[in-house]
Amino acid sequence: MSNTSAPASVEASALSWEFAALTDPGRVRANNEDTIAFDASLGLVLLADGMGGYNGGEVASGMAIALLQASFGRWLAHAGPHAHPKAIRRALQAGTDEANAAILEAGIANVQLQGMGTTLVLATFGHQRVIVGHIGDSRCYRLRGEKLELLTRDHSLLQEQLDAGAITPEQAVQSPHRNLVTRALGIERHVELEMHEHTVQPGDLFLLCSDGLSEMVSDAQLFTLLLQDNALPEKATLLVAAANENGGRDNISVVLARAGGVGVPEIPA
């Protein structure tokens, strides 16, 4: 189990931010194909859930995060926290294109990595807003007050069936197609990073996670755990523990970001 947190809130424009992250292989799989990262100084959070034979999934997710941290992270550090949202979107898509091409080419060059790919969910916290991007079925939630909202929409066969009315939400829980994604990084020559911008209020809590959490823990249970009055690293630990207690059938990864007050960031004792 790997657990990291930012010991101090970091000022992202007018809001201060606190981050915590945790990843765990779960109870069934021997290796962990999830990769997570956050850069508190940039307000950047990244999470990838790899797929593929041998160690392909682990390679794909690791490449995606490393390349995006290097390319987009460098751009963001240069552009600063007041970068225009349109410029951020362009830079994110450019970084995604670069990572997609690298993963695809690595799969072609190495037969053991052929067909590897990864989902991706990321967020960049800037001037009183957050831009969330995703590919596949890794998710981003926001807890505001006493309302938990899913900010991403899965790129999956199951979601398409739900949208078409072919199955009911109750049937979806038992569907054999739950893990079939319709969009992934490293599979095709071009992939679009779906991006949306959201306003931020002090107290907002964002959760980025792999489907190892969202498949094992219901939205109702997520809401209960996120609403508890405890530190972010403890919240992350409780979330992963809940997924494992409910079966832990997949790797579990969470990254949490909480908006503090406006002005000078608070430094915890």
NORZIQUI-V368696 format. One record per run of one state. SS is the DSSP state (alpha for helix, beta for strand, coil for the rest). FROM is the first residue (numbers start at 1). TO is the last residue. If there is no record, write none. Layout:
SS:FROM:TO
SS:FROM:TO
This chain:
coil:1:1
beta:2:5
coil:6:9
beta:10:12
coil:13:14
beta:15:24
coil:25:33
beta:34:39
coil:40:43
beta:44:51
coil:52:55
alpha:56:79
coil:80:84
alpha:85:109
coil:110:110
alpha:111:113
coil:114:116
beta:117:125
coil:126:128
beta:129:135
coil:136:138
beta:139:144
coil:145:146
beta:147:150
coil:151:155
beta:156:156
alpha:157:164
coil:165:168
alpha:169:173
coil:174:180
beta:181:181
coil:182:184
beta:185:185
coil:186:193
beta:194:199
coil:200:204
beta:205:209
coil:210:210
alpha:211:214
coil:215:218
alpha:219:227
coil:228:231
alpha:232:245
coil:246:251
beta:252:262
coil:263:269
